[in-house]
Amino acid sequence: MLHSLRRSLPLASIAFLVGPLSAQQIAFRPNPGDQWFTQQDCHVNTHWQGMHVRVNGEEAPDQGWKVQLKAHRTLGVEDSVVAWDPTGRQAWERDYRTVGLHVVAPIEWVGGEETVRSEAVARSEGALVQQRILFERSAETPAWRLALVEQLESGQQPSPLPPLTPQLDFACLLPPAGIKEGQSWPVDPQALIEALFLHHGMELHSERKEAGDLPLWFGPLTRQPEWHQLWTEPNAAQTRASATLLPRRRIGSSRMHPIEFRITLGGDADLEDWAMDALAEVSSKEAEFQVEYATQNTLLTGSGTLLWNLETRRSHSLDFRGSATFTRSQSLRMQIGDESTHFEVDCDGTFDVHTTSRTREN
């Protein structure tokens, strides 16, 4: 842990502190009473290509699909440290100020001799917005315990909470002991993806405006799988991540340690449960759906930089950009009365992602 330099330090001590910095000094160790605000934003731009639809084994009349999806996720939280002992009790309160998702999906396809253009829109807000959550653990009970602060203060029975991520400081990118400037180390790709995933298990309440002339089988386009669902079966040959510790630099009055990182993550995912949940939103008394299979293969590559603040001992900012290719295959049945229709949908696509995180002191 590296503290602020004081003018009263002897020159020998100063020379030691400004020399090569060991990885042990880069650790998330806030002080009780510290408060800060973190804003994370994630922009994803997805394009579907080569979409093919078969109905009861024959090519569907609606073809030539051009689908784009622009999604913006935002998360803003204020953290207040209650207690922090690296080997004992750790506790802080998190106030969820903003949790949102905005999706716009322009759609175009050819139906017979007519080109049809439409658009689907969705806005969502997190269920815990304007709520304060206490995160707490100790050496005796290392698993994080979560509780609504309002319920604790009023003595109410605790309500169940979603599996929220306790930290937003990208600890998975911090160097292990012994790493010096210029050296690299492997990073857990799945942990990194989960750290870049903005909503951290939070349920979203959505308001959707679907294009009324979309085929029923298309489902609510604005509901897409979350990142952590896309690589449930990673391909070891395509999966790797690493980080490199760069020389320190000063930004304003603070000393920062940049950590560059890269990730390649390929693999498959079974999206049957996700597809059933998505189609449930369009099921009705007249039409019911059953997903027979839904799979996706995704290959993501990207890189970014984490700036670690040596004064506050936490993340200052993060910037990540990546791009991916994917293929999706889905088979489902639509039942209307006694009539059953079988749909098969195959498509390729790409998406670009840009994630940023910024921290400011309160």
C-alpha positions as CSV (number, residue, x, y, z in Angstrom):
1,M,0.0,0.0,0.0
2,L,1.5,3.3,-1.1
3,H,0.6,6.4,0.9
4,S,0.9,10.1,-0.1
5,L,4.4,11.5,0.1
6,R,5.0,14.0,2.9
7,R,7.5,16.7,2.6
8,S,9.0,15.7,5.9
9,L,10.2,12.4,4.6
10,P,13.9,12.0,4.4
11,L,15.4,11.9,0.9
12,A,16.3,8.2,1.3
13,S,12.7,7.4,1.9
14,I,11.6,9.5,-1.1
15,A,14.1,7.7,-3.4
16,F,12.7,4.4,-2.3
17,L,9.1,5.3,-2.9
18,V,9.6,6.7,-6.4
19,G,11.6,3.6,-7.5
20,P,10.0,0.5,-9.1
21,L,6.6,-0.2,-7.6
22,S,5.8,-3.7,-6.5
23,A,2.4,-5.3,-7.2
24,Q,1.7,-5.7,-3.5
25,Q,1.2,-1.9,-3.4
26,I,-1.6,-2.1,-6.0
27,A,-4.6,-3.3,-4.0
28,F,-8.2,-2.3,-3.3
29,R,-7.9,-1.0,0.3
30,P,-10.2,1.9,1.1
31,N,-10.4,3.7,4.4
32,P,-13.5,3.7,6.7
33,G,-15.4,6.9,5.8
34,D,-14.3,7.0,2.2
35,Q,-17.1,8.0,-0.3
36,W,-17.0,8.0,-4.1
37,F,-19.3,7.8,-7.1
38,T,-18.8,5.4,-10.0
39,Q,-20.4,5.8,-13.4
40,Q,-20.3,3.0,-15.9
41,D,-21.6,3.1,-19.5
42,C,-21.7,0.4,-22.1
43,H,-22.6,1.0,-25.7
44,V,-23.3,-2.1,-27.9
45,N,-24.0,-1.9,-31.6
46,T,-25.2,-5.2,-33.1
47,H,-25.8,-6.0,-36.8
48,W,-27.6,-9.2,-38.0
49,Q,-26.5,-10.6,-41.4
50,G,-27.5,-13.5,-43.5
51,M,-30.7,-14.2,-41.7
52,H,-32.5,-17.3,-43.1
53,V,-36.0,-18.4,-42.0
54,R,-37.7,-21.7,-42.8
55,V,-41.4,-22.4,-42.1
56,N,-42.3,-26.1,-41.9
57,G,-39.1,-26.8,-43.8
58,E,-39.6,-24.3,-46.6
59,E,-38.0,-20.9,-47.1
60,A,-40.2,-18.2,-45.6
61,P,-41.6,-15.5,-47.9
62,D,-40.2,-12.8,-45.6
63,Q,-36.5,-12.6,-46.4
64,G,-33.7,-10.0,-46.9
65,W,-33.6,-9.1,-43.2
66,K,-31.5,-6.1,-42.1
67,V,-31.5,-5.7,-38.4
68,Q,-29.5,-3.3,-36.2
69,L,-29.6,-3.0,-32.5
70,K,-28.2,0.0,-30.5
71,A,-28.1,-0.6,-26.8
72,H,-26.9,1.8,-24.1
73,R,-26.6,0.5,-20.5
74,T,-25.8,2.8,-17.6
75,L,-25.0,2.3,-14.0
76,G,-24.3,5.0,-11.4
77,V,-23.6,4.1,-7.7
78,E,-22.3,5.9,-4.7
79,D,-20.2,3.9,-2.2
80,S,-19.6,4.7,1.4
81,V,-17.1,2.5,3.4
82,V,-18.3,1.5,6.8
83,A,-15.4,-0.7,7.8
84,W,-12.4,-2.1,6.0
85,D,-10.0,-4.6,7.5
86,P,-8.1,-6.6,4.8
87,T,-8.1,-9.7,7.1
88,G,-11.3,-9.0,9.1
89,R,-14.7,-7.2,8.7
90,Q,-15.3,-5.4,5.4
91,A,-18.6,-3.4,4.9
92,W,-19.8,-0.6,2.8
93,E,-23.1,0.8,1.7
94,R,-24.0,1.3,-2.0
95,D,-26.6,3.7,-3.2
96,Y,-27.9,2.8,-6.6
97,R,-28.5,6.2,-8.2
98,T,-29.1,5.1,-11.9
99,V,-29.5,1.8,-13.5
100,G,-30.9,1.9,-17.0
101,L,-31.0,0.4,-20.5
102,H,-32.1,2.0,-23.7
103,V,-32.5,0.0,-26.9
104,V,-33.3,1.1,-30.4
105,A,-33.6,-1.5,-33.2
106,P,-34.2,-0.4,-36.8
107,I,-35.5,-3.4,-38.8
108,E,-35.9,-3.9,-42.6
109,W,-37.0,-7.0,-44.5
110,V,-38.6,-7.9,-47.8
111,G,-42.1,-9.4,-47.8
112,G,-42.9,-10.6,-51.3
113,E,-42.3,-7.5,-53.5
114,E,-42.6,-5.1,-50.7
115,T,-39.8,-3.8,-48.5
116,V,-41.0,-3.3,-44.9
117,R,-39.3,-1.0,-42.4
118,S,-40.0,-0.9,-38.7
119,E,-38.4,-0.1,-35.4
120,A,-38.5,-1.6,-31.9
121,V,-37.7,0.5,-28.8
122,A,-37.1,-0.4,-25.1
123,R,-36.4,1.5,-22.0
124,S,-35.6,-0.2,-18.7
125,E,-34.8,0.8,-15.1
126,G,-33.3,-1.3,-12.3
127,A,-35.5,-2.5,-9.6
128,L,-33.2,-1.2,-6.8
129,V,-32.8,2.4,-8.1
130,Q,-32.8,4.8,-5.1
131,Q,-32.1,2.0,-2.7
132,R,-29.1,1.6,-0.4
133,I,-27.6,-1.9,0.0
134,L,-25.2,-3.0,2.7
135,F,-22.4,-5.4,1.6
136,E,-20.7,-7.1,4.5
137,R,-18.4,-10.0,5.2
138,S,-15.7,-11.1,7.7
139,A,-13.0,-13.7,8.1
140,E,-15.5,-16.0,9.9
141,T,-18.2,-15.6,7.1
142,P,-16.3,-14.8,3.9
143,A,-19.4,-14.9,1.7
144,W,-20.9,-11.4,1.1
145,R,-24.1,-10.7,3.0
146,L,-26.5,-8.2,1.4
147,A,-29.3,-6.2,3.0
148,L,-31.4,-3.1,2.4
149,V,-30.1,-0.4,4.7
150,E,-33.7,0.9,5.3
151,Q,-34.8,-2.5,6.5
152,L,-31.9,-2.8,8.8
153,E,-32.4,0.6,10.3
154,S,-36.2,0.0,10.9
155,G,-35.8,-3.6,12.1
156,Q,-37.9,-5.0,9.2
157,Q,-37.6,-8.6,8.0
158,P,-34.9,-8.6,5.2
159,S,-36.1,-9.0,1.7
160,P,-34.4,-11.3,-0.8
161,L,-32.0,-9.5,-3.1
162,P,-30.5,-10.4,-6.5
163,P,-26.8,-11.6,-6.6
164,L,-25.2,-8.2,-6.9
165,T,-21.5,-7.8,-7.5
166,P,-19.9,-6.3,-4.4
167,Q,-17.0,-4.4,-6.2
168,L,-16.8,-2.2,-9.3
169,D,-13.0,-1.8,-9.2
170,F,-12.0,-4.5,-11.6
171,A,-9.9,-6.4,-9.0
172,C,-9.5,-9.3,-11.5
173,L,-7.1,-7.0,-13.4
174,L,-4.8,-6.3,-10.5
175,P,-1.3,-7.8,-10.7
176,P,-0.2,-10.7,-8.5
177,A,2.7,-10.4,-6.1
178,G,6.1,-10.0,-7.7
179,I,5.0,-8.2,-10.9
180,K,7.1,-5.2,-11.9
181,E,6.5,-2.5,-14.4
182,G,6.6,-3.8,-18.0
183,Q,5.7,-7.3,-17.0
184,S,2.5,-9.2,-18.0
185,W,0.3,-11.8,-16.3
186,P,-2.7,-14.0,-17.3
187,V,-6.2,-12.8,-16.4
188,D,-9.3,-14.9,-15.9
189,P,-11.4,-14.1,-19.1
190,Q,-14.7,-15.0,-17.5
191,A,-14.0,-12.9,-14.5
192,L,-13.1,-10.0,-16.8
193,I,-16.3,-10.3,-18.8
194,E,-18.4,-10.4,-15.6
195,A,-16.5,-7.3,-14.4
196,L,-17.4,-5.5,-17.6
197,F,-21.0,-6.6,-17.4
198,L,-22.8,-3.5,-16.1
199,H,-25.9,-4.5,-14.3
200,H,-24.3,-7.0,-11.9
201,G,-27.4,-9.3,-11.5
202,M,-29.9,-6.5,-11.1
203,E,-33.4,-7.1,-12.3
204,L,-34.6,-4.6,-14.9
205,H,-38.2,-3.4,-15.3
206,S,-38.8,-2.7,-19.0
207,E,-41.2,-0.7,-21.1
208,R,-41.1,-1.9,-24.7
209,K,-42.6,-0.5,-27.8
210,E,-42.4,-3.3,-30.3
211,A,-42.9,-2.9,-34.0
212,G,-46.5,-4.1,-34.5
213,D,-45.9,-5.6,-37.9
214,L,-43.1,-7.9,-36.9
215,P,-43.8,-11.6,-37.3
216,L,-44.8,-13.2,-33.9
217,W,-42.0,-15.8,-34.2
218,F,-39.5,-12.9,-34.1
219,G,-40.1,-12.3,-30.5
220,P,-39.2,-9.1,-28.6
221,L,-36.0,-8.2,-30.5
222,T,-35.0,-5.7,-27.8
223,R,-34.5,-8.5,-25.3
224,Q,-31.0,-9.8,-26.0
225,P,-28.9,-12.3,-23.9
226,E,-26.6,-10.8,-21.3
227,W,-22.9,-11.1,-21.7
228,H,-22.5,-13.7,-19.0
229,Q,-24.9,-16.0,-20.9
230,L,-22.9,-16.0,-24.2
231,W,-19.9,-18.1,-23.1
232,T,-21.2,-20.9,-20.9
233,E,-19.1,-23.4,-22.9
234,P,-15.8,-21.5,-23.6
235,N,-13.5,-22.8,-26.4
236,A,-10.1,-23.2,-24.7
237,A,-8.2,-22.7,-27.9
238,Q,-9.9,-19.3,-28.5
239,T,-9.9,-18.1,-24.9
240,R,-7.2,-16.0,-23.3
241,A,-6.7,-12.7,-21.5
242,S,-3.7,-10.9,-20.1
243,A,-2.7,-7.6,-18.5
244,T,0.5,-5.5,-18.5
245,L,1.7,-3.1,-15.8
246,L,2.7,0.2,-17.3
247,P,4.9,2.9,-15.8
248,R,3.3,5.2,-13.3
249,R,2.2,8.7,-14.4
250,R,0.6,11.7,-12.7
251,I,-2.9,12.9,-13.6
252,G,-3.7,16.1,-11.8
253,S,-2.6,15.7,-8.2
254,S,-2.8,11.9,-8.2
255,R,-0.4,9.2,-9.1
256,M,-1.8,6.6,-11.4
257,H,-0.7,3.1,-12.5
258,P,-2.0,2.2,-16.0
259,I,-2.8,-1.5,-16.6
260,E,-3.4,-2.5,-20.2
261,F,-5.4,-5.6,-20.9
262,R,-6.5,-7.8,-23.8
263,I,-9.1,-10.5,-24.1
264,T,-10.1,-13.1,-26.7
265,L,-13.1,-15.1,-25.7
266,G,-14.8,-17.7,-27.9
267,G,-17.3,-20.3,-27.1
268,D,-20.9,-21.6,-27.3
269,A,-24.0,-21.0,-25.3
270,D,-27.3,-22.8,-24.9
271,L,-29.9,-20.0,-25.1
272,E,-33.0,-22.2,-24.8
273,D,-34.1,-20.8,-21.5
274,W,-33.4,-17.2,-22.6
275,A,-35.4,-17.8,-25.8
276,M,-38.4,-19.2,-23.9
277,D,-38.4,-16.2,-21.6
278,A,-38.2,-13.8,-24.6
279,L,-41.0,-15.6,-26.5
280,A,-43.2,-15.7,-23.3
281,E,-43.7,-11.9,-23.8
282,V,-45.5,-12.5,-27.1
283,S,-47.3,-15.7,-26.2
284,S,-51.1,-15.3,-25.8
285,K,-54.2,-17.4,-25.6
286,E,-54.2,-17.6,-29.4
287,A,-50.5,-18.4,-29.8
288,E,-48.1,-20.4,-27.7
289,F,-44.4,-21.1,-28.4
290,Q,-42.1,-24.0,-27.6
291,V,-38.3,-23.6,-28.2
292,E,-36.8,-26.8,-29.4
293,Y,-33.2,-25.5,-29.4
294,A,-31.4,-22.1,-29.4
295,T,-27.6,-21.9,-29.6
296,Q,-25.1,-19.3,-30.3
297,N,-21.3,-19.3,-31.0
298,T,-19.5,-16.0,-30.2
299,L,-15.9,-14.9,-30.7
300,L,-15.0,-11.6,-28.9
301,T,-11.7,-9.7,-29.1
302,G,-10.9,-6.5,-27.3
303,S,-8.5,-4.4,-25.3
304,G,-8.6,-1.6,-22.8
305,T,-6.8,0.3,-20.0
306,L,-7.5,0.5,-16.3
307,L,-6.1,3.5,-14.5
308,W,-5.4,2.6,-10.8
309,N,-5.3,5.5,-8.4
310,L,-2.4,5.0,-6.0
311,E,-3.7,7.7,-3.6
312,T,-7.2,6.4,-3.1
313,R,-6.2,2.7,-3.7
314,R,-9.1,2.0,-6.1
315,S,-10.0,2.4,-9.8
316,H,-9.9,5.8,-11.3
317,S,-11.2,4.9,-14.8
318,L,-11.5,2.2,-17.3
319,D,-11.9,2.2,-21.1
320,F,-12.6,-1.0,-23.1
321,R,-13.4,-1.5,-26.8
322,G,-14.1,-4.8,-28.4
323,S,-15.7,-6.5,-31.4
324,A,-17.3,-9.9,-32.0
325,T,-18.8,-12.2,-34.5
326,F,-21.5,-14.6,-33.8
327,T,-23.8,-17.3,-35.3
328,R,-27.2,-18.1,-33.9
329,S,-29.5,-21.0,-34.6
330,Q,-33.0,-21.4,-33.3
331,S,-35.9,-23.8,-33.7
332,L,-39.3,-23.3,-32.3
333,R,-43.0,-24.3,-32.7
334,M,-46.0,-22.0,-32.6
335,Q,-49.3,-23.5,-31.6
336,I,-52.6,-21.8,-32.5
337,G,-55.5,-24.1,-31.6
338,D,-54.9,-27.4,-33.4
339,E,-52.5,-25.9,-35.9
340,S,-48.7,-26.2,-35.3
341,T,-46.1,-24.3,-37.2
342,H,-42.4,-25.1,-37.1
343,F,-39.9,-22.2,-37.5
344,E,-36.1,-22.5,-38.0
345,V,-34.0,-19.3,-37.9
346,D,-30.3,-19.1,-38.6
347,C,-28.3,-15.9,-38.7
348,D,-24.8,-14.4,-38.5
349,G,-23.9,-11.1,-36.9
350,T,-21.4,-8.8,-35.5
351,F,-21.3,-6.4,-32.5
352,D,-19.0,-3.7,-31.3
353,V,-18.9,-2.7,-27.6
354,H,-17.4,0.3,-25.8
355,T,-17.4,0.2,-22.0
356,T,-16.2,3.1,-19.8
357,S,-16.0,3.5,-16.0
358,R,-15.3,6.8,-14.2
359,T,-14.9,7.4,-10.5
360,R,-15.1,10.7,-8.7
361,E,-14.6,11.6,-5.0
362,N,-17.6,12.9,-3.0
